[in-house]
Amino acid sequence: MNQWFGGLRGLGRVLILCVVLAAGGCEGTDTRDQVDDTVEEMTGKKNLDRFKQMKDDLGEIQTQQTENYRQLEENDDDK
């Protein structure tokens, strides 16, 4: 009988461990997003993404300005 209770305790421990691991594995989306955001900020990924976005924006602005300048030259030539 003592062995039976010892086996039950072992099974209970395994079940408790499984429940704890399953509950810990569930990720809340808000909490997970906050953790991911913090990690990205700390590793500098967010700053790198911002830099790339600014670089792309500046490239687009330069292209627009070049096109505007060409149009002005064409308008001056037509006069």
Secondary structure as GFF3:
##gff-version 3
##sequence-region A 1 79
A	DSSP	alpha_helix	2	25	.	.	.	ID=ss1
A	DSSP	alpha_helix	29	43	.	.	.	ID=ss2
A	DSSP	alpha_helix	45	78	.	.	.	ID=ss3
###
